[in-house]
Amino acid sequence: MRYTDTPPYAPVLMESTRAIGYSAEAAIADIIDNSIAAKADRIDIDFFPIGDASVSILDNGKGMSEKELISAMRYGSADPLTQRDDADLGRYGLGLKTASLSQCRSVTVISKKKEKISGAQWNLNHIIQTKTWSLIVLDKEEIQAFSGCNKLMTYTSGTLVIWQDLDKFTDGDNDVAETFRRKTRIIREHLSLVFHRYLSGEPGLKRVDIKMNNRSLEAQDPFLVKKSTQLMDEEIIVVRGQKVKIKPYILPHASKLTQKELKELGNKEGLRKAQGFYIYRNRRLIVWGTWFRLMRQGDMTKLARVQVDIPNTLDDLWALDIKKSVAMPPEEVRRNLAVVMEKIAEGSKRTWTYRGRKETDDKIIHVWDRIKARDGGIYYEINLEYPIIKRFMAEHPEIKAKMEFIFKRISAALPLNSLYIDLTNDEKVTNDSETNEAEAISMLRKIVMSQKDVMSRYDMIELLKMAEPFNDFREEIEKAKVRGEFDD
């Protein structure tokens, strides 16, 4: 038996790893991971489509010495089995290299630490020529020739990453400027979502200002916490002594959302495709919009989203890939996630049932009745017991039959197919503007003032307080009664 050292052939391996499958936005997110791990609170991403097109990412993190920089440029510079710092967003020690070279043929890293500046470069053309793992270490004059270096020099410490020879980033498109415009829009949306908790600076997390071409990113909260309903208290699952935190939300009905909110919450594929678990590793979003086959994506659960926080100490159990874009929950977690699924699905279903309101009071008199037919189907019809309708037909018995016929025809003509298409396409479906307090009081006064006896008016008011839309303004109606607005 004998042994021989068989190092990989540099040109072949480096070209092969370019096909791992990074998108431009995922590649830049991987670089930002390094900046956040280096304690940076400012990150500048700049795109230069003119001339020798390039992309640069500059941070004000702790920086690296030349020895640390050369180590960071080595493939497999970190052991994935080694316990990491709690805030470390890396894993395999490949991200900086594989992410960068997935988009370009030359990546340069310049870093400043303790007033000393160092630079190194992987250049695939140089690798092919030398046929070795030949890392270019830059001297001071070469470093200063790079744009962005002057800004780095004003920092106490930091790191600058520069992509050049952007063969993959530009996709071979002749209109480089248009490609940059299209990709920067996609990158901005992606980073605003993936790092939204860092951008907003939630409690216990230092806020990070990420700028693209001098414009700060705005956090894109996928749970719309200020408007959504948190279904249950945070659930904690302990796996190998580590905490996995679960927090389910139900988004507001589409009719309660602005067009901007609908666009942000639905991304490119709409609310239906964005439902499911949102997995955060050290509060950085890595996977979203999936139920991990625990439940099918459906229209009735499209408003359900579950925040799941995992620590980096459980990376091996979650089968986290190099790009940090794929993860599968271990069996222990899957079993516990299944427990909350029924509650999640039911909460989303209730939100869809009554135009965005969670109706739990069966005493409310609705304008429309939802009726289950004998064949199992569902149909809707106008509620003829609705107080105003009932009173009108009682006062005009001569036209009661005609009114019943008209209401039944309106019910039968309800455009269910069109409504279904609009709702599943996340259209903002609403009938006029919603009734406000003043309109509700004015409408109620017009209805009841025809009653000559004040007590009869108050009886009618008590009945209508249980009917839509007046049930939303019970306190305001009581105050109006005290003010005598329903008296002569």
N, C-alpha and C positions, 0 to 999 in steps of 0.2 A: 504494500500500500504506500502511495506517495501523494503528496498534495501539490497543487500549483495555483498560483494567484491568477485569477481571470477577471481583471477589471473590465467594466463595460467599455465598448468603443465609443468614445465621446461624441463624434459627429452623428452616429446613428441614434444613440440614446437621447441626445438633446433634441434632435429633430422629431423623434418619436413622441416624446413627452409633450410636444406642442399640440398633439391631437387628443389630449385628455378630455377636452370638451368645454373649456372655459368660454363663456361669453365675455364680451368687453366689460359689461357691468359687473359680472362675478369676479373678473380679474382685478378690477380696480378695488372692489370690496375687500379682496384678499390683501392688497397692499395696505388699505386702511386698517385692517386688523392689526398689522404690525405696528402702525403708528399709535393706535390706542393702547396696545400692549407696552409701548415705550412711554406711556403716560402723557402723550400729546393731548393738548386741549384745543389746538388749532391745526387744521389740515387744509392746504390749498391745492386744488386740482386745476391745472391749466392746460388748455388744448390749443395747439398751434398748427392750423391747417395750411398755412402759407409757407412756401419755400420747402425746406426740408422739414416736413411735417413731424411733429413730436407731441408727446403727452408727458406732463411732469406732475409729481405728487410730492409736496413739501410739507413736513411737519415740524413742530417745535418740541419733539420728544427728547428723551435723554441722550440720543445719539450713540455712536459707536467709535471705538478706537480702531486703528488700522487692523490690529489682530482680530478684534471682534467682527469687523466688517468682512474680512477674508473668510472667517468661519461662517458668517451668515450667508455668504455667497456659495458656500459648498453645498452640493446636493445632499439632502438628508442630514442637515446640520443639527437636527434635534431628534432625540429618540421619542417616538410616540408613546412608549410605555413609561417614560419618566414622569413623575408627578410635577405638574406645572404650577406656576403662580395662579391664584384664584382668578386674576384678571386677564390671564393670557388667552388670546383668541386663536393662537396657532395650534398645530398638532404635529405634522410630519417633518417640518423643517424644509418643505419643498415650495411653499406658497409663493414666496417672493420670486423665485426663479421660474417655476412652471407657469404661474399666472402671467408674469411679464412676457416671457418668450412665447406664450400662446398668442400674443398680439403683435409682437415685433421681433426683429432679428438682432437687436442690440439693446441691452438694458444696462444703464449706468447707475450706480448708487454712490452718492457722495454724502458723507456724514461728518458732523462736527461734535466733538466732545472735549471738554476741558481745554478750550481754545485751540485744539488741534483738529485739522481737517484731513480727511482721507477719502480716496475714491477708488472704485474698482468697477470693471465692466466685463460682462459676458457678451461676446460678439460671435454670432454663429458663423459668419463668413470666415473669421479668424480661426475658429475651431475646425472648420472643414479644411482650411489650408494647413494648419499645424497637425491635425489628426490627434490632438491630445487635449486633456482638460486644462487648457491654457487660459487662466484668468488674467485679464489685463489689469495691472495695478497702476493707477494714474499718478503722475507727479504733480507738483503744485501748479505749474503753468498749464498743464492739460485740464486740471480741475477748474481753474478760473475761466477757461474758455466756454464753459457750459452756461447757458442762460439759466437763471434761477439761483446760481451760486452766490451772487451778490446779496440776495435776500437772505439766504441761509447764513451768510456771514454776520448778519445783524442779530441773529439769534444767539443766545447763550449756548444752546445745543440744539441738535435737530438732524433730520435726514431728508435728502432729496433723491427721488427715484425718477429717472428719465427714460422714456421709451423712444427709440428712433428706428428708422427703417420699418415703418408700420405696415408690413405686407398683409398681415391677417386683420388688423384693425380696420383698414380701408377696404378690405374684401376685393382688392384689385379694381375698385371703382375708379374710373377716370375723373369723376367729379368729386375730388377729395373734400372740398368745402361742404358739399351737400351731405356726404357721408358723415362728416364730423357733426353737422347740425342734427342729423337724425339720431346718431348714437349718443350725443351728449344729452338729448332729451330723455332717452331710455335710461341712461346712466343716472341722471338726476332723480328720476322716479324710483329707480331701484334702490339707490342709496338712502333716499328719504324714508323708505319703508324699512329696509334692513337695519339701519342704525337709528331708528326713530327714538328709541329710549335714550340713547346717548345725545341725540340732537335736542331733546326736550329737557335733559338733565333731571330725570326723576329722582325722588328721594334716595339717598345713599349712592348715587352715581354722578360722577363729575360730568358736567355738560361739555360736549365737544362741538366746536364750531367748524363745520365742514363747508368750505367755499368752492364753488365751481366758477372759474373765470370771474372771481371777485364777488360772486353772488352767493350768500349763505343759503344752505339747504333748509327747508322747513320740514319738521317732523311730520310723517304721515302715519297717524295712529290707526291701525287696522281694526281697533275695537271701539273707536269713537267713544271713549270712556265717559265724556261729559254728558252724552245723550243716551247711552246704552244701559241695559239692565244687567247687573251682575246676578246671575241665577242663584249662586250659593257662595258660602264663604270659601276662601282658599283651601284647597285640599292638599295635604302633604303626604307623599308616598316615600318611604325610606327604602332605598336600595343600596346594599353594601355600605350601610351607615351614612349614605349621602342623601340629601333631600331633593326630591323632584316635586316642584310646586305646580298645581293645576288651578286655573281660575277661568270658569266659563262665562261667556257674555252672550246676550241676545241683542242684536242691533235693532234700532228703531225701524218701523215699517218704512218702505220707500217713500210713501206720501209725506213722511215727517222729515225727509232729508232734502238738502239743497242739491242742485245739479253738481256743484263742486264736490260735495260730500259723497254723492253717488259715484262719481267718477273715481275718486280716490279709494273708496271702499271696494269698488268692483274691479279696479285695475282694468286690464284690457279685455278680460273675458267675462266680466259681469259678476254680480253677487253670488250666483249659483256656483261658479267655479272657485270662488274665493272662500267658501265656507270650510269649516274643519279646524284641525289643530294648527296652531302657530307655535313652532318649537324654537325656543331661545336658548342658545348656549352662551352662558355668561352675559345674558341680556342682549345678545346680538342675534337677530332673526336668521335662522338657517334653512328651515323648511316650513312651508305654509300651504293651506288650501288642500288638505287631504285628511280623510278619516282613518287612514291606515287599514282600510278594509273592515273596520269595526262597524261601519254604517255606510250606506250608499249616499252619494250626494243627490239630494232631491230638492224640489222647489219649496217644500214645507220646512226644510231645515236650512234654507239658504241664509238665514239671518243668524245662525249659530256659529260662534267662533270660540275656541278654547286656547287660552294662553298657557303654555307649558314651559317652565323654566328648568333647565338641566345644567349641572355643573360640568366643567371640563374633565373632572375625574371619572366620569362615566362614558367617555368617548368610545371605548372599546365595546361596551354593551349596546350602544346606539348605532354601531356600524357606520360611523361618520366617515365620509369619503374625503379625498384630498381637497376637493373644491369647497368642502363644507356646505354642500347644497343637497346632500342626500343623507337621511338618517331614518332608522327604523327602531321603534321602541322595543325594548326587551320584554320577554313574556311577563315578568313581574309587573311591569308598568302597564302592559296591555290589559291584564286582568283587572287592575284598578281603574283604568280608563273606562272600561266597559260599564262600570257601576254608575258613572255619571251620564252615560249616553242617553238613557231614557228621559232623564230630567231635562237634558239639553234639547232633545228633539221636541218634547212637549212644550217647552217654553217658546221655541221658534214657531211652532204650529199655532199657539194661542195668539202670538203677535200678528200672524197673517190673517187670522179669522176676523178680527174687527178693526180693519183700517188702522193698524198700528197701536191700538189701545189694548192693554191686557184686561179683558173683561172677565171678572170673576164673580160679579153680582148678577145672578139670574133674574132679579126683580126689575132690571132695567128693561124698558119697553123700546124695542128697536123698530125702526121704520121698515126694515127688510127682515123677513123671517128666512132662516136657513132650515130647509126641511129635507129629511132623508126619506127617499121614496121606498116603496116596497121591494123594488128590484135592486136596492142597494145604492142607487144613484143619489145625487144631491141636486136639489133645485132651489131657487130663490123666488120669493113672491112678496109683494107689498103687504104689510101687516094691516089688515082691515080693522084690527082692534086698536090701532094707534089712536090715542085720544082725540086728536083733532079731526081725523077722518071719521071716526065713529060718531063724534058729536055732529059733524056737518051732515052726515047721512040721516041722523036722527031728526035733525031740524028740517030736512028736506026729503021726506019719505017719498015724494012723487018722483024723484030722480035717483033714488037709492039703487035700483036695478041697473040703470045706465052707468052709474059711477062704479059699481062692482065690476061691470063688464069692462069698462075702460081700464081699471086698475089691473084686472087679470090680463088684459092684452098687453099692457106695459110690462108686467112681470114676464109674460111669455116671450116678449121681444127683447128681453135683456141680452145684450151682445156678449155672451159668455166667452166665445172663442176669441173675440178681439181683446176682451179683458185679460184672458189668460196669456195671450201673446204679449200684451203690454207689460203685465206683471212679471212674467218670466224674463223679459228683456230689460228689467230694472227701470222701466219708464216711471216717471213721477206721475202716478195716476191720482188725480184729485178732482173733485167737483167744485168749481169756483173757489173762492177763498173760504177758509174755515170760519165758522161763526165766532165772533168775539163777544165779550161781556155786554157791551152796549147794545149790540144787535140782538142778543138773546133776550135782554130785559125789554127792549122795545117790541120785539115780536110777541113775547109773552103778554105784554100789556094790551096789545091790539086784540089778542085772542080772548082774554078774560074780561075785558071791559064791557063786552056786550051783555054780560050777566048783570042784571040790575041790583041784585042783592050782594053786598060785600062778602058775606059769608060763603055764598055760592062761588064767588070768584076765588076765595082762598081754598075751597075744596078743589076747584079746577087746577089751581096752582100746585097743590100737593100732588095731584095726579100727574101733571106735566113734569114735575120735578123728577119723576122716575122715567121720563121718556127722552129720547135723543131729540135735539142736542142739548136740552135744558138740564139734563142730569150732570153735565160738566160744570154747571154754574149754580149749584145748590146754595152755597154760602152767599153768593152775590144776590141771588133771588131773595133770601131771607133778609138781607140788609135792605133791599128795595122795599120789602113789605114793611119793615120798621120805619122807613122814611115815608111810608104812605103812598108810594107810587102807584098802587093798585086801588086806591080809594078814589072817590069822586073829587 
